[in-house]
Structure formats: C-alpha cells, structure tokens
Amino acid sequence: MTQTEPAKTARDAAEPSTCIICRGTNFRFAGTSHGYRIFHCEGCGFHFVHPTPPLDEIAAIYEKYSSNTLYSAKADRKVQRAMKQIKRYRRLAKGPRFIDFGCNIGTAVEAAHRLGFEAYGVDIDEESVGIARKQYPSGRYHAGPVESLPEDWKDFDFAFMIEVIEHLPDPHAYFEAMRGRLKPGALLYLTTPDAGHWRVPRDFTAWKEVFPPQHLHYFTRKAMRRFLTDHGFEVIRFIWSPKSRLKVLARKL
C-alpha cells in the first residue's frame, strides 16, 4: 500500500483544492463520519476523506485485521464464490498467470489455482498472508506493499482487486506500481463500493460503506472510468449489481 502524507496546513485540512480523479475544483461537503470530513466532487461524483488521515492512524488498522477470523470461518464459501467469478471471465484472460492484489487469507488465489492458473497473492497484512500460506499452500504469497513485490512477480495475465482501492491513501501510486506487474492486454477485475448506486442514501454518511479511516475513497462509474483510463486501462464493461457495489472489467493497454 502506498501512503501519502497528511495535510500540512490548516487551510489544507479545511477543504480540498483539486479532485485527485478529474482535477476539478468544485466540491460539496458531504458530512462527517467518525470524526472524518467527507467531500463530494461535483465534476465526477467522487467522494473522499479530507484530509488524508495520518499514516500511523491508517497503519494501526492493519496491525491486527479483525476480519481475518470472520473470513476464515467462511473461507470455503469464499473460495467457491471466487471460482464462479474467475470462471465467468477467464476466457478473456490471455494467459495462465493470476494475481490477487489484496488477497487477504488467499481464497481467490486458491480458487484460481483450482481452475488451473499459476496463482499469486499480495496483501499488506502479514497475519492474513500467514493464514493464506498455511491454509492454501498451493499459491505463492507476499506480505507488504505492492512496490515491494519480488522482481520475478511480473507478466501477469489476470488480476483481481476486490474491495481494495477504497482503502488506499494514494490509489494513483498503487496503480502505477501494480500496472508495471501486468502484461499488455492483461485483464483486471475490480470491485469497490459504488458511490453512484441508487441504494446510496441521500445522506451520504448514513451509507453503510462509509466508515473512515478504513474507507477513504468512494468511486462512481464516471470517476472509475476516468481513473482507469488515466492509468492505461480500457474499461471493457461495468457489471450490474443489485447491491451498492461497483464491479468493473478492464484491460491494460
């Protein structure tokens, strides 16, 4: 996970100056959640926490990730669900190398392995990766920021990124590092909360997905298309979801 420094001045802390997605300058204050201020970009619909919380505050969340116990209890179901997703889109992948960015306890890596992929996973949380190595030893795993991946972890054909981007202090830096590990033409399947979904309440901070500092960024389809395009990906399609979930298939150009 790439990290950014918090705001330096009182003015920076009070209000944003430029949208990190569309570079717009018109914002609306969307409310406060858990003591964090959230703004809405009028240009692309992107919502974000401002200022970015201090790095130690964010890092503390992942020192002992409380979801690991819950995920482990339903791991078999998560493997089966990931297998269905991978089966649905694997015909669009142009090779056998699969990587899950934000692999948690390794269920998608295991699913890809069972479907014949050479499967890898990376997660910043060492505890999660430790569980993955023990529970699903057929995959290869790395604990740490994406920038620290081993040199030979490259030329991937199919990448998963499930509920990750909303956590990243600096999604631009993360994507630049991630993109360098993918082959031209590689397939990306990404999911994140959908700030533009019809289920999102009028009071944005009442939405169940708003819980900073875990979630820092909230994309709409427009914002996601702009973001992916700027990082050299072509959106193949957005996948409809009855839940307030943004699902997108994209390809590295």
C-alpha positions as CSV (number, residue, x, y, z in Angstrom):
1,M,0.0,0.0,0.0
2,T,1.5,3.3,-1.0
3,Q,1.0,6.1,1.6
4,T,0.6,9.8,1.3
5,E,1.4,12.5,3.9
6,P,-1.5,14.2,5.7
7,A,-2.4,17.8,5.1
8,K,0.3,20.3,6.1
9,T,-1.7,23.4,6.8
10,A,-5.0,24.5,8.4
11,R,-6.3,25.5,5.0
12,D,-5.5,22.1,3.5
13,A,-7.2,20.5,6.4
14,A,-10.3,22.6,6.0
15,E,-11.1,21.9,2.4
16,P,-9.7,20.2,-0.7
17,S,-8.2,22.1,-3.6
18,T,-8.2,19.6,-6.5
19,C,-10.0,16.3,-7.1
20,I,-7.4,13.6,-7.4
21,I,-9.6,11.9,-10.1
22,C,-10.9,14.6,-12.5
23,R,-8.8,17.5,-11.3
24,G,-12.0,19.5,-10.7
25,T,-12.1,22.3,-8.1
26,N,-15.8,22.4,-7.2
27,F,-16.7,20.4,-4.1
28,R,-19.6,19.9,-1.7
29,F,-19.2,19.0,1.9
30,A,-20.9,15.6,2.3
31,G,-20.7,15.3,6.1
32,T,-18.7,13.9,8.9
33,S,-18.3,10.3,9.8
34,H,-16.3,9.0,12.9
35,G,-14.7,12.4,13.1
36,Y,-13.5,12.5,9.5
37,R,-14.7,15.0,6.9
38,I,-16.0,13.8,3.6
39,F,-16.3,15.8,0.4
40,H,-18.0,15.2,-2.9
41,C,-16.5,16.3,-6.3
42,E,-19.2,18.0,-8.4
43,G,-17.3,17.1,-11.5
44,C,-17.1,13.3,-11.3
45,G,-19.1,12.3,-8.3
46,F,-16.0,11.0,-6.4
47,H,-16.3,11.2,-2.6
48,F,-13.3,11.2,-0.3
49,V,-12.0,11.7,3.2
50,H,-10.1,15.0,3.6
51,P,-7.6,15.5,4.9
52,T,-6.0,12.0,4.5
53,P,-5.6,10.6,8.0
54,P,-2.0,10.4,9.4
55,L,-0.1,7.4,8.3
56,D,0.2,5.8,11.7
57,E,-3.5,6.1,12.1
58,I,-4.1,4.1,8.9
59,A,-1.3,1.6,9.6
60,A,-2.8,0.8,13.0
61,I,-5.9,-0.6,11.4
62,Y,-3.9,-3.4,9.7
63,E,-1.7,-4.4,12.7
64,K,-4.4,-7.0,13.6
65,Y,-7.1,-7.1,11.0
66,S,-10.2,-8.1,12.8
67,S,-11.9,-9.5,9.7
68,N,-9.5,-12.4,9.5
69,T,-11.4,-14.6,11.9
70,L,-14.7,-13.9,10.1
71,Y,-13.1,-14.6,6.7
72,S,-11.6,-17.8,7.9
73,A,-14.9,-19.1,9.2
74,K,-16.5,-18.8,5.8
75,A,-13.4,-19.5,3.7
76,D,-14.9,-22.4,1.8
77,R,-17.8,-20.3,0.6
78,K,-15.4,-17.5,-0.4
79,V,-13.3,-19.9,-2.5
80,Q,-16.4,-21.2,-4.3
81,R,-17.6,-17.6,-4.9
82,A,-14.2,-16.7,-6.3
83,M,-14.2,-19.7,-8.6
84,K,-17.5,-18.6,-10.1
85,Q,-16.1,-15.2,-10.7
86,I,-12.9,-16.4,-12.3
87,K,-14.7,-19.0,-14.4
88,R,-17.0,-16.2,-15.7
89,Y,-14.2,-14.1,-17.0
90,R,-11.2,-16.4,-17.6
91,R,-11.9,-16.7,-21.3
92,L,-11.0,-13.0,-21.5
93,A,-7.6,-13.6,-19.9
94,K,-4.8,-14.2,-22.3
95,G,-2.6,-16.5,-20.2
96,P,-2.2,-18.6,-17.1
97,R,-0.7,-16.2,-14.6
98,F,-3.1,-14.8,-11.9
99,I,-2.6,-12.4,-9.1
100,D,-4.9,-11.1,-6.4
101,F,-4.0,-7.6,-5.1
102,G,-5.3,-7.5,-1.5
103,C,-5.5,-11.3,-1.3
104,N,-6.4,-11.4,2.5
105,I,-6.4,-15.1,3.5
106,G,-5.9,-16.4,0.0
107,T,-9.3,-17.6,-1.0
108,A,-9.2,-16.1,-4.6
109,V,-5.7,-17.4,-5.0
110,E,-6.8,-20.9,-4.1
111,A,-9.8,-20.6,-6.4
112,A,-7.5,-19.6,-9.3
113,H,-5.2,-22.5,-8.5
114,R,-8.1,-25.0,-8.6
115,L,-9.0,-23.6,-12.0
116,G,-5.5,-24.2,-13.4
117,F,-3.9,-20.8,-13.0
118,E,-0.4,-20.1,-11.7
119,A,-1.8,-18.2,-8.7
120,Y,-0.2,-15.4,-6.6
121,G,-1.4,-13.1,-3.9
122,V,-0.2,-10.0,-2.2
123,D,-1.5,-8.3,0.9
124,I,-0.1,-5.6,3.3
125,D,-1.3,-7.6,6.3
126,E,1.3,-10.2,7.5
127,E,-1.3,-12.0,9.6
128,S,-3.6,-12.5,6.6
129,V,-0.7,-13.8,4.4
130,G,0.4,-16.1,7.1
131,I,-3.1,-17.7,7.2
132,A,-3.1,-17.9,3.4
133,R,0.3,-19.7,3.3
134,K,-0.9,-22.2,5.9
135,Q,-4.4,-22.8,4.6
136,Y,-3.7,-22.7,0.9
137,P,-0.1,-23.6,0.3
138,S,-0.5,-24.2,-3.4
139,G,-0.4,-20.4,-4.1
140,R,2.5,-18.0,-3.8
141,Y,2.1,-15.1,-1.4
142,H,3.9,-11.9,-0.5
143,A,3.3,-9.7,2.6
144,G,4.0,-6.0,2.1
145,P,3.3,-3.0,-0.2
146,V,2.8,-3.7,-3.9
147,E,6.1,-1.8,-4.5
148,S,8.0,-4.5,-2.6
149,L,6.9,-7.4,-4.8
150,P,9.7,-9.8,-5.8
151,E,11.4,-9.0,-9.1
152,D,10.0,-12.1,-10.8
153,W,6.4,-11.3,-9.9
154,K,5.5,-9.8,-13.2
155,D,3.8,-10.5,-16.6
156,F,0.5,-11.4,-15.0
157,D,-2.4,-12.1,-17.3
158,F,-5.4,-11.8,-14.9
159,A,-5.6,-9.6,-11.8
160,F,-8.2,-9.4,-9.1
161,M,-8.6,-6.4,-6.9
162,I,-11.6,-7.0,-4.6
163,E,-12.6,-4.2,-2.2
164,V,-9.1,-2.7,-2.0
165,I,-9.0,0.6,-3.8
166,E,-11.3,2.3,-1.3
167,H,-8.6,1.7,1.4
168,L,-5.6,3.2,-0.4
169,P,-4.3,6.5,0.8
170,D,-2.7,7.0,-2.7
171,P,-4.5,4.9,-5.3
172,H,-2.6,6.6,-8.1
173,A,0.8,5.4,-6.8
174,Y,-0.6,2.0,-6.1
175,F,-1.9,1.6,-9.6
176,E,1.3,2.7,-11.2
177,A,3.2,0.1,-9.2
178,M,0.5,-2.6,-9.9
179,R,0.3,-1.8,-13.6
180,G,4.0,-2.5,-14.1
181,R,3.4,-6.1,-13.0
182,L,0.8,-6.8,-15.7
183,K,1.3,-7.9,-19.3
184,P,-0.1,-5.7,-22.0
185,G,-3.6,-6.9,-22.6
186,A,-3.9,-8.2,-19.0
187,L,-7.4,-8.5,-17.6
188,L,-8.4,-6.6,-14.4
189,Y,-11.5,-7.4,-12.3
190,L,-12.0,-4.8,-9.7
191,T,-14.8,-4.2,-7.1
192,T,-15.4,-1.4,-4.7
193,P,-18.4,0.4,-3.1
194,D,-20.4,2.3,-5.7
195,A,-21.0,5.9,-4.6
196,G,-23.3,6.4,-7.5
197,H,-25.6,3.5,-6.9
198,W,-29.3,4.1,-6.4
199,R,-29.2,2.4,-3.0
200,V,-26.8,5.1,-1.6
201,P,-28.9,7.2,0.8
202,R,-29.3,10.9,0.3
203,D,-27.3,11.5,3.5
204,F,-24.1,10.0,2.2
205,T,-22.6,9.5,5.7
206,A,-25.6,7.2,6.5
207,W,-24.4,4.7,3.9
208,K,-23.1,1.5,5.5
209,E,-19.9,1.7,3.4
210,V,-18.9,5.0,4.9
211,F,-16.5,4.1,7.8
212,P,-13.3,6.0,7.7
213,P,-10.4,5.6,8.2
214,Q,-10.8,2.1,6.7
215,H,-12.6,3.5,3.6
216,L,-11.0,6.7,2.3
217,H,-12.3,6.9,-1.3
218,Y,-15.7,6.3,-2.9
219,F,-15.9,6.0,-6.7
220,T,-18.8,6.4,-9.2
221,R,-18.7,4.8,-12.6
222,K,-17.7,8.1,-14.1
223,A,-14.8,8.6,-11.6
224,M,-13.7,5.0,-12.1
225,R,-13.6,5.2,-15.9
226,R,-11.5,8.3,-15.7
227,F,-9.2,6.8,-13.1
228,L,-8.6,3.6,-15.1
229,T,-8.1,5.5,-18.4
230,D,-5.5,7.7,-16.8
231,H,-3.6,4.6,-15.7
232,G,-3.6,3.0,-19.1
233,F,-6.6,0.7,-18.8
234,E,-9.6,0.4,-21.1
235,V,-12.9,-0.4,-19.4
236,I,-14.5,-3.4,-21.0
237,R,-17.7,-3.1,-19.1
238,F,-19.3,-2.3,-15.8
239,I,-21.2,-5.2,-14.3
240,W,-24.6,-4.6,-12.9
241,S,-25.1,-5.3,-9.2
242,P,-28.3,-5.1,-7.1
243,K,-26.1,-4.1,-4.2
244,S,-24.2,-0.8,-3.9
245,R,-21.2,-2.4,-5.4
246,L,-19.1,-1.1,-8.4
247,K,-17.8,-4.0,-10.5
248,V,-15.6,-3.4,-13.5
249,L,-13.7,-5.4,-16.1
250,A,-10.8,-3.6,-17.7
251,R,-7.8,-4.4,-19.8
252,K,-4.3,-3.0,-19.7
253,L,-3.5,-1.3,-22.9
